[in-house]
Amino acid sequence: MRDLLCSTPIARIFKRTLWLRYVCGILLALLPACTPPHPPETPTLASSTATSQSSTLIPTLAVSTPTPTITHTRTPGPSPTSTPRAELLPQDWAGQAIMVEAAYLSGDEQEPFPYTPFFVLYGDGILVQRVCQDGECRYLQTQLDQESLCRLVNSIDQTGFLDADPALVDLPSGTGAEVRLEAKVYQHNEAHIPDLDRWAQDPDWYRAYTGCPACPVSASIDPAFIDLYRLLTSYAGAELTGLTTDRLAVWLTRPVIAGEAQSWPDDLISLASLAEMALCPEDRHQQSAVVLEGQAARTLSSYLSTQAGGAPIFTQDGVTWQVHTRWLLPHELPQTCDHAAGLFPPEGETGLTWVCAPEMGAIPTPTATITPTATITPTPLR
């Protein structure tokens, strides 16, 4: 009604008259100010009730509303989305002495055995795994047939590790420990990732480690390394049996744990002999592990296993030592005077050729349940 009185031709003709001013003044006091009506709203293109006779969809990007920019918070650790899976391809390659190796490298200089392999696949299909239960760890082995081995290798391919670049990993200084990963199949890649096991388990571990929960942490790591670590630590293949080996590494230190010293049997190799064998000829202050083989290794290990109830601290001829031992895997050497601990296989191929097809399948990689980050660029797969 207000629009009619304020905008008709009659009102414009007599609007200057006193009577019309008087009437309009009363109406303006009773009604809201004259304003143009609101324009009708344009229906949303994405409305579920809209229909079109054309088979071509109208893209919603035509709407001129600006898209807000998303700002990512820099969060340490890997992305929860694994590297995109590529299609598997037929592959064949000559078997190497060691085709897959995964190991923990301790950052403790006082650690007698700083190298601890936990997954090794040999060129003949023998697989060795380190299995821990109730605080006790031991090595078990199995023989993989071609289909089982190919499922494992296909799974490694699917993690993206074979194409991942270790040089792009950017992590803060941590515990000093590393995880070594190597695959030498139809492609070869090797990486040493600091604290990989910790980043895989909890991307916020570093804040707790530094005692600063609110501190910003700059960390970047390709999800391929996380996926491979999860694959190898969760792998459950054929039935495992005890590892067959006859080389025992022995390391002597002054006691670093509490416990009552036991007398060392006279029928075993003497502690003094072991201590002398451990000294490096070029530097008598440098110590090396002593490797016992065959019957000597089995005898010493059998004796130590009977002393499980006490601390491995022994005394002989007035000198007390703590005795550390570990069975060695094939091609493994402990810390010696000449080189660091690790696997040292012979050069060359095994003479075996492995052939894998896509239809042999792959093992699903455990899904990461970790905080997203925009700092990780997935590695493209072949």
C-alpha positions in Angstrom: 0.0 0.0 0.0 2.9 2.3 0.8 4.4 1.7 -2.6 1.1 2.6 -4.3 0.7 5.9 -2.4 4.4 7.0 -2.8 4.9 6.1 -6.5 1.6 6.5 -8.5 1.2 9.4 -11.0 -1.6 11.0 -8.9 0.7 11.2 -6.0 3.4 12.8 -8.1 1.0 15.4 -9.4 -0.4 16.5 -6.0 2.6 15.6 -3.9 3.4 19.3 -3.3 -0.1 20.1 -2.0 -0.5 20.6 1.6 -3.3 18.0 1.8 -1.1 15.3 0.2 1.8 16.2 2.4 -0.4 15.9 5.4 -1.7 12.5 4.3 1.7 11.2 3.3 3.1 12.4 6.6 0.5 10.4 8.5 1.2 7.3 6.4 4.9 7.6 6.7 4.6 7.7 10.4 2.6 4.5 10.4 4.5 2.5 7.7 8.2 1.7 7.2 10.2 3.9 4.8 9.6 3.3 1.1 12.3 1.0 -0.2 12.4 -1.1 -3.4 11.4 -4.7 -3.0 14.2 -7.4 -2.5 15.2 -9.1 -5.8 14.1 -12.7 -6.0 16.8 -15.3 -5.1 18.4 -17.2 -7.9 17.8 -20.9 -7.4 20.9 -23.0 -6.7 22.1 -25.1 -9.6 22.9 -28.0 -7.4 19.3 -28.2 -6.0 18.1 -31.8 -5.9 14.7 -30.7 -7.2 16.0 -29.0 -10.3 15.4 -30.7 -13.6 16.7 -30.0 -17.1 15.7 -31.3 -20.6 19.4 -31.1 -21.6 21.7 -34.0 -21.0 24.6 -31.7 -20.4 25.2 -30.8 -16.7 25.7 -27.1 -15.9 28.9 -26.9 -13.8 28.5 -25.2 -10.4 31.9 -23.5 -11.0 30.1 -20.8 -13.0 28.9 -19.2 -9.7 31.0 -16.1 -9.1 31.3 -16.7 -5.3 35.1 -16.7 -4.5 36.5 -20.0 -3.1 38.1 -19.5 0.4 41.8 -20.3 0.6 42.6 -23.3 2.9 45.6 -22.8 5.2 47.2 -26.0 6.3 48.8 -26.2 9.7 52.3 -27.7 9.5 52.0 -30.9 11.5 54.9 -33.3 12.0 54.8 -36.8 10.6 53.4 -38.6 7.6 50.1 -38.1 5.8 47.3 -40.6 6.8 46.7 -41.2 3.1 49.2 -43.7 1.7 51.0 -43.2 -1.6 48.6 -43.8 -4.5 48.7 -47.4 -5.7 49.8 -48.0 -9.2 48.9 -50.9 -11.4 51.1 -53.9 -10.9 53.3 -55.0 -13.8 54.9 -58.3 -14.7 58.5 -58.4 -13.3 61.5 -60.7 -13.4 64.9 -60.3 -12.0 68.0 -62.2 -11.0 68.1 -62.9 -7.3 70.7 -61.2 -5.1 72.2 -62.6 -2.0 69.9 -60.3 0.1 66.8 -58.9 -1.6 65.1 -57.1 1.4 66.7 -55.8 4.6 65.2 -53.9 7.5 67.1 -53.2 10.7 67.2 -50.9 13.7 70.4 -48.9 14.1 71.0 -47.7 17.6 72.3 -44.2 18.3 73.9 -45.3 21.6 77.7 -45.6 21.2 77.9 -47.8 24.2 75.4 -50.4 22.7 77.3 -53.7 22.2 75.1 -54.6 19.2 74.0 -51.4 17.5 72.7 -53.2 14.4 69.5 -55.3 14.9 67.9 -56.7 11.8 64.2 -57.4 12.1 63.3 -58.5 8.5 65.7 -60.1 6.0 64.7 -61.8 2.7 67.5 -63.8 1.2 68.0 -64.5 -2.5 66.9 -68.1 -2.2 63.6 -67.2 -0.6 64.6 -67.7 3.0 62.9 -65.2 5.2 64.2 -64.3 8.7 62.1 -62.3 11.1 62.8 -61.0 14.6 59.8 -61.9 16.8 59.4 -60.5 20.3 57.0 -61.7 22.9 56.8 -61.0 26.7 60.0 -59.0 26.5 62.0 -61.8 24.8 63.1 -61.6 21.2 64.3 -64.3 18.9 64.9 -64.9 15.2 62.6 -67.2 13.3 62.8 -68.3 9.6 60.6 -69.7 6.8 61.0 -70.6 3.2 58.8 -68.6 0.8 57.6 -70.2 -2.3 57.4 -68.1 -5.5 53.8 -67.0 -5.0 54.3 -65.9 -1.4 57.5 -64.1 -2.3 55.8 -62.4 -5.2 53.0 -61.2 -3.0 55.5 -59.7 -0.7 57.5 -58.0 -3.5 54.3 -56.8 -5.2 53.4 -55.3 -1.8 56.7 -53.5 -1.5 56.1 -52.1 -5.0 52.7 -50.9 -3.9 54.1 -48.9 -0.9 56.0 -46.7 -3.4 59.3 -47.4 -1.6 61.1 -48.4 -4.8 60.6 -44.9 -6.2 60.8 -42.9 -3.0 63.7 -40.4 -2.6 65.4 -40.6 0.8 67.1 -37.3 0.1 63.7 -35.5 0.4 63.2 -36.6 4.0 63.5 -33.7 6.4 63.3 -34.6 10.1 64.5 -32.9 13.2 67.4 -34.3 15.3 66.0 -37.0 17.5 67.3 -40.0 19.5 70.1 -40.7 17.1 68.6 -44.1 16.2 67.7 -45.0 12.6 65.7 -47.6 10.7 67.5 -49.0 7.6 65.4 -50.1 4.7 66.6 -51.7 1.5 65.0 -53.6 -1.3 67.1 -55.0 -4.2 64.7 -56.7 -6.6 63.8 -55.4 -10.1 64.6 -52.0 -8.7 66.9 -51.0 -6.0 66.4 -48.5 -3.2 68.0 -47.9 0.2 67.2 -45.5 3.0 68.2 -44.7 6.5 65.3 -42.8 8.2 65.9 -41.3 11.7 63.4 -42.5 14.3 61.2 -44.0 11.6 59.6 -46.4 14.1 58.6 -43.5 16.3 57.2 -41.4 13.5 55.2 -44.4 12.3 53.6 -45.0 15.7 52.9 -41.4 16.8 53.6 -38.3 14.7 53.4 -36.2 17.9 56.1 -38.2 19.7 58.7 -35.5 19.1 56.9 -32.9 21.1 56.7 -35.3 24.1 60.4 -36.2 23.5 61.5 -32.5 23.7 59.1 -31.8 26.5 57.4 -29.0 24.6 53.8 -30.1 23.6 53.0 -26.7 22.0 56.2 -26.2 20.1 56.0 -26.1 16.3 57.8 -29.0 14.6 59.0 -29.1 11.0 59.0 -32.6 9.7 58.5 -34.1 6.3 58.6 -37.8 5.3 57.2 -39.6 2.3 54.4 -42.0 3.3 56.2 -44.7 1.3 58.7 -45.2 4.1 56.0 -45.5 6.7 54.0 -47.9 4.6 57.0 -50.2 4.0 57.9 -50.2 7.7 54.3 -51.1 8.6 54.3 -53.8 6.0 57.5 -55.5 7.2 56.8 -55.2 10.9 53.3 -56.7 10.5 54.1 -59.3 7.9 52.7 -62.8 8.6 53.6 -65.3 6.0 54.1 -69.0 6.2 54.7 -70.9 9.5 57.9 -69.8 11.2 60.5 -72.1 12.8 63.7 -71.5 14.8 66.6 -69.9 13.0 69.4 -72.3 12.1 72.8 -70.6 12.7 76.1 -71.5 14.3 77.8 -68.1 14.7 77.5 -66.3 18.1 78.8 -62.8 18.7 80.2 -62.1 22.2 80.8 -58.6 23.7 82.4 -58.0 27.1 81.8 -54.8 29.1 82.3 -53.7 32.7 79.0 -54.3 34.5 76.4 -51.7 33.6 73.5 -53.4 35.3 73.0 -54.4 38.9 73.4 -58.0 39.9 75.6 -60.5 41.8 78.5 -61.8 39.9 78.6 -65.6 39.2 81.8 -67.6 38.8 82.7 -68.3 35.2 83.1 -72.1 34.5 86.6 -73.3 33.8 85.5 -75.6 31.0 84.4 -72.6 28.9 86.7 -70.2 27.0 88.1 -67.9 29.6 86.9 -64.4 30.1 90.5 -63.2 29.9 90.8 -64.8 26.5 87.6 -63.2 25.2 88.7 -59.8 26.5 92.1 -60.2 24.7 90.5 -61.3 21.5 88.2 -58.2 21.5 91.1 -55.7 21.5 91.9 -54.2 18.1 95.5 -54.7 17.1 95.9 -51.2 15.7 94.3 -49.5 18.7 94.2 -51.4 22.0 91.7 -49.0 23.3 89.2 -50.0 20.7 87.0 -53.0 21.3 85.5 -55.5 18.8 82.9 -58.2 19.1 84.3 -61.8 19.2 82.6 -64.3 16.9 82.5 -67.9 18.1 81.4 -70.6 15.6 80.3 -74.2 15.8 80.6 -76.1 19.0 82.3 -73.3 20.9 79.3 -71.1 20.1 76.7 -73.7 21.0 78.4 -74.5 24.3 78.7 -70.9 25.5 75.1 -70.1 24.4 73.8 -73.3 26.2 75.5 -72.3 29.4 74.2 -68.7 29.3 70.7 -69.9 28.7 70.8 -71.9 32.0 71.6 -68.7 33.8 68.4 -66.9 32.8 67.4 -66.3 36.4 70.4 -64.1 37.1 72.2 -61.1 35.6 74.8 -62.0 32.9 77.6 -60.8 35.2 80.5 -63.2 35.7 83.9 -63.1 37.5 87.0 -65.1 36.8 90.5 -64.6 38.2 89.4 -61.6 40.2 88.0 -59.7 37.1 84.3 -59.1 36.6 82.6 -58.7 33.2 79.1 -58.4 31.8 78.7 -60.8 28.9 76.5 -59.8 25.9 75.7 -62.3 23.2 73.6 -62.5 20.0 73.3 -65.1 17.3 74.2 -63.8 13.9 72.2 -64.0 10.8 73.6 -65.4 7.5 76.1 -62.8 6.1 75.9 -60.7 9.3 78.9 -59.3 11.1 78.9 -57.5 14.4 80.9 -54.4 15.2 84.5 -55.2 14.5 87.8 -53.3 14.3 87.5 -52.9 10.5 83.8 -52.0 9.9 80.5 -51.3 11.4 77.9 -53.9 12.1 75.6 -55.0 9.3 74.9 -57.6 6.6 77.8 -58.1 4.2 76.7 -60.5 1.5 79.0 -61.7 -1.3 79.0 -59.8 -4.6 77.1 -61.2 -7.6 73.8 -63.0 -8.2 72.5 -66.2 -6.7 71.8 -67.9 -10.1 68.0 -67.8 -9.3 65.5 -65.9 -11.4 62.3 -64.7 -9.8 59.3 -64.0 -12.0 56.2 -62.2 -10.6 52.8 -61.6 -12.2 50.2 -59.0 -11.2 47.6 -61.7 -10.6 49.7 -63.1 -7.8 48.3 -60.1 -5.8 49.7 -58.1 -2.9 49.3 -57.8 0.8 47.2 -54.9 2.0 49.3 -52.3 3.8 48.0 -51.4 7.2 46.2 -48.1 7.1 48.0 -45.2 8.9 45.9 -43.6 11.6 47.9 -40.4 12.1 47.5 -36.6 11.8 47.3 -35.1 8.3 50.1 -32.8 7.1 50.5 -30.7 4.0 54.3 -31.1 4.1 54.4 -34.6 2.4 54.5 -35.1 -1.3 53.6 -38.7 -2.2 56.0 -40.5 -4.5 54.6 -41.3 -7.9 54.7 -45.0 -8.7 55.6 -46.6 -12.0 
